[in-house]
Amino acid sequence: MQRDALFDELRRVEYDVVEAERHLAEEEALLIVLRENNEDTSRACAALGSMREAQQVRQAERHRLLALLQP
């Protein structure tokens, strides 16, 4: 893969990582509200777990791209 294409892909992945972090923070805040209201959190916890796994995949891709760009 050409260097410019790697940088383009890295920019896209970085954007996705940042957006996912923002979304994770929002979902974690909602989970806190559910807990404070003594509501069932099982579905929210499961969804949050899936979101965290997807974020780990994005972060691994970011690290892979960074490694490819090392001189």
One Martini backbone bead per residue (centre of mass of N, CA, C, O) as a GRO file, in nm:
protein
   71
    1MET     BB    1   0.098   0.035   0.021
    2GLN     BB    2   0.077   0.351   0.003
    3ARG     BB    3   0.150   0.613   0.199
    4ASP     BB    4  -0.100   0.789   0.136
    5ALA     BB    5  -0.305   0.564   0.190
    6LEU     BB    6  -0.225   0.520   0.484
    7PHE     BB    7  -0.294   0.806   0.581
    8ASP     BB    8  -0.590   0.798   0.502
    9GLU     BB    9  -0.663   0.554   0.679
   10LEU     BB   10  -0.568   0.675   0.946
   11ARG     BB   11  -0.764   0.911   0.952
   12ARG     BB   12  -1.018   0.739   0.954
   13VAL     BB   13  -0.954   0.576   1.210
   14GLU     BB   14  -0.919   0.813   1.401
   15TYR     BB   15  -1.204   0.915   1.375
   16ASP     BB   16  -1.344   0.654   1.471
   17VAL     BB   17  -1.214   0.649   1.751
   18VAL     BB   18  -1.321   0.919   1.854
   19GLU     BB   19  -1.623   0.866   1.810
   20ALA     BB   20  -1.636   0.612   1.987
   21GLU     BB   21  -1.549   0.746   2.251
   22ARG     BB   22  -1.789   0.935   2.265
   23HIS     BB   23  -2.006   0.715   2.263
   24LEU     BB   24  -1.909   0.563   2.512
   25ALA     BB   25  -1.947   0.795   2.713
   26GLU     BB   26  -2.251   0.821   2.673
   27GLU     BB   27  -2.326   0.528   2.752
   28GLU     BB   28  -2.201   0.535   3.036
   29ALA     BB   29  -2.386   0.760   3.139
   30LEU     BB   30  -2.650   0.602   3.098
   31LEU     BB   31  -2.579   0.370   3.287
   32ILE     BB   32  -2.569   0.538   3.542
   33VAL     BB   33  -2.863   0.622   3.535
   34LEU     BB   34  -2.983   0.343   3.553
   35ARG     BB   35  -2.855   0.272   3.826
   36GLU     BB   36  -2.976   0.512   3.987
   37ASN     BB   37  -3.279   0.392   3.895
   38ASN     BB   38  -3.288   0.079   3.920
   39GLU     BB   39  -3.230  -0.043   3.643
   40ASP     BB   40  -3.192  -0.235   3.383
   41THR     BB   41  -2.845  -0.322   3.253
   42SER     BB   42  -2.794  -0.566   3.065
   43ARG     BB   43  -2.820  -0.447   2.777
   44ALA     BB   44  -2.623  -0.212   2.814
   45CYS     BB   45  -2.376  -0.386   2.887
   46ALA     BB   46  -2.368  -0.551   2.627
   47ALA     BB   47  -2.339  -0.314   2.432
   48LEU     BB   48  -2.081  -0.200   2.560
   49GLY     BB   49  -1.907  -0.448   2.509
   50SER     BB   50  -1.928  -0.437   2.200
   51MET     BB   51  -1.810  -0.154   2.170
   52ARG     BB   52  -1.533  -0.219   2.296
   53GLU     BB   53  -1.448  -0.433   2.093
   54ALA     BB   54  -1.461  -0.249   1.844
   55GLN     BB   55  -1.248  -0.051   1.953
   56GLN     BB   56  -1.013  -0.250   1.961
   57VAL     BB   57  -1.005  -0.290   1.657
   58ARG     BB   58  -0.946   0.002   1.580
   59GLN     BB   59  -0.683   0.025   1.747
   60ALA     BB   60  -0.532  -0.200   1.600
   61GLU     BB   61  -0.540  -0.063   1.324
   62ARG     BB   62  -0.384   0.184   1.405
   63HIS     BB   63  -0.124   0.034   1.488
   64ARG     BB   64  -0.072  -0.097   1.217
   65LEU     BB   65  -0.041   0.163   1.053
   66LEU     BB   66   0.187   0.286   1.218
   67ALA     BB   67   0.387   0.056   1.163
   68LEU     BB   68   0.390   0.095   0.849
   69LEU     BB   69   0.504   0.405   0.884
   70GLN     BB   70   0.760   0.317   0.970
   71PRO     BB   71   1.105   0.349   0.879
   0.00000   0.00000   0.00000
